[in-house]
Amino acid sequence: MTACSATPPGADDAVGVLEAHHWQLIAAFDADGQPARQWRQPNRPALQLDFQEQRLAVRNLCNVLGAAYRVEGAAMKVEAPVSTKKACAEPGLMALEQRVAAQLPRARGYTLGTAQPTGKPTLALAFADGSRWQLLGQPTPATRHGSAGEQVFFEVAPQQVSCNHPLMRDAMCLRVRELRYDAGGRQQVVGDWRILQGGIEGYRHEAGIRNVLRVKRYSTARNGQLPADAPSHALVLDMVVESERVR
């Protein structure tokens, strides 16, 4: 396990650290301090916890679990989670999701620290049954880009197209157009098809699949200056809204 040193931030400081990072589960232990392997699904990304506006989300399951949380000194309280209702055919994944949903309300305490020698933040969660999780923090896109970002929707064409790239020969790029949803949830096209330079972080395109994506858009300007040889915005996938295989 990664060595770490603990720090005792105040509640406001702690919430700021929690919300500024994605938290990936790197180790889990039972009440006797022995490794607990029931929190990891083979060949799947580790559990990820995200804290935002007094809500906790757990990702890399079949569904996204969401729950209200609060910190009081060194204590953390998590309400019973709710989830989206997607069925998952992958063996064991739904069972893992159910175990996580049952475990979160048992959270009792937390400790923030710093991993050595990397300096990355760590989060230890202690549960009422004596077990604990150890998580490692990675800065969120908002932390990396210095702003909350703007939410936009893109339709992604099923086939990529050839495009110019200063560092890659025979580069292929996505074709996208911007969408909007009105108050009634009706989809409207608000932009023409265009070639997207730079791609969308977290999105992996499959040929023949038309997708509608919810994306966070962040300005890449620093001190009011845009980069000379890079896109003016960084795009980060938030969620896939629609998928359709096109023949």
C-alpha positions in Angstrom: 0.0 0.0 0.0 1.2 3.5 -0.7 2.7 5.2 2.4 1.0 8.3 3.4 1.0 11.0 6.1 -2.3 12.2 7.6 -3.3 15.8 7.9 -6.2 17.2 10.0 -8.0 19.8 7.8 -11.0 21.7 9.0 -14.4 20.8 7.6 -14.4 23.5 4.9 -10.9 22.6 3.8 -11.7 18.9 3.8 -14.8 19.4 1.6 -12.6 21.5 -0.8 -10.0 18.7 -1.1 -12.7 16.0 -1.5 -14.5 18.0 -4.3 -11.3 18.8 -6.1 -10.4 15.2 -6.8 -11.6 11.9 -8.2 -10.9 9.2 -5.7 -9.9 5.8 -6.9 -10.0 2.8 -4.6 -6.4 1.3 -4.3 -6.8 -1.0 -1.3 -9.4 -2.3 1.1 -9.1 -4.1 4.4 -11.4 -6.1 6.7 -11.8 -5.5 10.4 -8.7 -7.7 11.1 -6.6 -5.6 8.7 -6.5 -8.3 6.0 -6.9 -7.4 2.3 -10.6 -7.4 1.3 -10.9 -8.3 -2.4 -14.7 -8.2 -2.7 -14.6 -4.5 -3.7 -12.8 -5.0 -7.0 -14.2 -6.7 -10.1 -11.5 -8.5 -12.2 -10.6 -6.7 -15.5 -12.7 -3.6 -14.5 -11.6 -0.1 -13.4 -11.5 0.4 -9.7 -14.3 2.1 -7.9 -14.2 5.9 -8.2 -15.8 8.3 -5.6 -16.7 11.8 -6.6 -17.9 14.5 -4.0 -19.8 17.5 -5.2 -22.2 19.9 -3.5 -23.0 17.5 -0.6 -23.5 14.6 -3.0 -21.3 11.5 -3.3 -21.3 9.6 -6.6 -19.7 6.1 -7.1 -18.6 5.3 -10.6 -17.2 2.3 -12.5 -20.1 0.1 -11.5 -23.0 -1.1 -13.6 -25.0 2.1 -12.6 -23.9 5.3 -10.9 -24.7 5.3 -7.2 -25.5 8.7 -5.7 -26.0 9.7 -2.0 -26.1 12.7 0.2 -23.1 13.0 2.5 -21.7 15.4 5.1 -18.6 15.7 7.2 -18.5 16.7 10.8 -15.0 17.0 12.1 -13.4 13.6 11.5 -16.8 12.0 10.9 -18.4 11.3 7.6 -22.1 10.3 7.2 -23.5 8.9 4.0 -27.2 8.4 3.3 -28.6 5.4 1.6 -27.7 5.6 -2.1 -30.0 5.6 -5.1 -28.9 4.5 -8.5 -29.8 4.6 -12.2 -31.6 1.4 -13.2 -29.6 0.0 -16.0 -29.3 -3.8 -16.0 -25.8 -5.2 -16.4 -25.1 -8.6 -17.9 -21.4 -8.7 -16.8 -21.1 -11.4 -14.2 -20.6 -10.2 -10.6 -20.9 -6.5 -11.4 -24.4 -6.0 -10.1 -23.5 -8.0 -6.9 -20.5 -5.6 -6.4 -22.9 -2.6 -6.9 -25.2 -4.0 -4.3 -22.4 -4.5 -1.8 -21.1 -1.0 -2.3 -24.7 0.4 -1.9 -25.0 -1.5 1.4 -21.5 -0.4 2.7 -21.6 3.3 2.1 -24.2 4.1 4.9 -21.8 2.3 7.3 -19.2 5.0 6.8 -18.2 6.6 10.1 -14.9 8.4 9.7 -12.4 9.7 7.1 -8.8 10.8 7.1 -7.1 12.9 4.4 -3.4 12.5 3.8 -0.6 12.7 1.4 1.0 9.7 -0.4 4.8 9.5 -0.3 6.8 10.1 -2.4 4.3 11.2 -5.0 2.6 13.9 -3.0 -0.8 12.9 -4.2 -3.7 13.2 -1.8 -5.1 10.1 -0.1 -8.5 9.4 1.5 -9.1 6.7 4.1 -12.7 5.7 4.8 -13.5 3.8 8.0 -16.8 1.8 8.3 -18.9 0.7 11.3 -17.9 -2.9 10.8 -14.2 -2.1 11.3 -13.3 -2.3 7.6 -11.7 0.5 5.7 -11.0 1.7 2.2 -7.9 3.5 1.0 -8.3 5.8 -2.0 -5.9 7.9 -4.1 -6.9 11.4 -5.4 -6.6 12.6 -9.0 -7.4 16.2 -9.8 -10.8 16.7 -11.5 -10.9 18.5 -14.9 -12.3 21.6 -13.1 -9.3 21.5 -10.8 -6.8 21.0 -13.7 -8.4 23.7 -15.9 -9.1 26.2 -13.1 -12.9 26.6 -13.8 -16.2 24.9 -13.4 -16.5 24.5 -17.2 -19.6 24.7 -19.4 -22.0 21.8 -20.1 -22.6 21.1 -23.8 -24.1 18.3 -25.8 -22.5 16.9 -29.0 -23.7 14.5 -31.6 -20.8 12.4 -32.8 -21.0 11.1 -36.4 -20.5 7.3 -36.7 -17.4 7.6 -38.8 -14.2 9.5 -38.3 -12.7 11.6 -41.1 -9.2 12.4 -42.2 -7.9 15.7 -40.7 -4.7 17.7 -40.4 -2.6 17.2 -37.4 0.8 18.8 -36.8 2.3 15.7 -35.1 0.5 12.8 -36.8 0.3 11.7 -40.4 -3.0 10.2 -41.6 -4.7 11.5 -38.5 -8.4 10.7 -38.1 -10.8 13.1 -36.2 -14.3 13.1 -34.9 -17.1 14.9 -36.7 -19.5 16.6 -34.3 -22.4 19.1 -34.1 -23.7 20.8 -31.1 -27.2 20.0 -29.7 -29.5 21.6 -27.2 -32.4 20.3 -25.2 -35.4 22.6 -24.6 -37.5 22.7 -21.4 -39.6 19.8 -22.7 -36.5 17.6 -23.3 -36.8 18.0 -27.1 -33.5 17.8 -28.9 -32.5 20.7 -31.2 -29.5 21.0 -33.5 -27.7 24.4 -33.0 -24.6 23.9 -35.0 -23.3 22.5 -38.3 -21.1 19.4 -38.6 -17.5 20.2 -38.0 -14.2 18.4 -37.6 -13.2 18.3 -33.9 -9.5 18.9 -33.3 -8.1 17.5 -30.0 -10.8 14.9 -29.3 -12.8 14.4 -26.1 -11.1 13.2 -23.0 -12.6 10.0 -21.7 -14.4 9.2 -24.9 -13.4 6.2 -27.0 -15.0 6.1 -30.4 -16.3 2.9 -32.1 -16.7 3.0 -35.8 -20.3 2.8 -36.9 -21.8 4.1 -33.7 -23.6 7.4 -33.5 -23.4 8.9 -30.0 -24.9 11.9 -28.2 -22.5 13.0 -25.5 -22.9 15.3 -22.5 -19.5 17.1 -22.3 -17.8 19.6 -20.1 -16.0 22.3 -22.0 -13.1 24.2 -20.4 -11.2 27.2 -21.8 -7.5 26.5 -22.3 -6.6 30.2 -21.9 -4.0 31.1 -19.3 -3.8 34.6 -18.0 -6.1 35.7 -20.8 -3.9 34.1 -23.5 -5.0 31.2 -25.7 -2.3 28.6 -26.7 -0.8 29.2 -30.1 -0.8 25.6 -31.3 -3.6 23.9 -29.4 -7.4 24.0 -29.3 -9.0 26.9 -27.5 -11.1 24.5 -25.3 -10.5 21.1 -23.6 -13.5 18.7 -23.8 -14.1 16.1 -21.1 -16.8 13.4 -21.4 -19.5 13.7 -18.7 -21.9 10.9 -19.9 -23.1 9.1 -23.0 -26.8 10.2 -23.6 -27.6 8.1 -26.6 -25.9 5.4 -28.7 -27.1 4.0 -32.0 -25.4 1.6 -34.5 -25.7 3.0 -38.0 -25.6 0.6 -40.9 
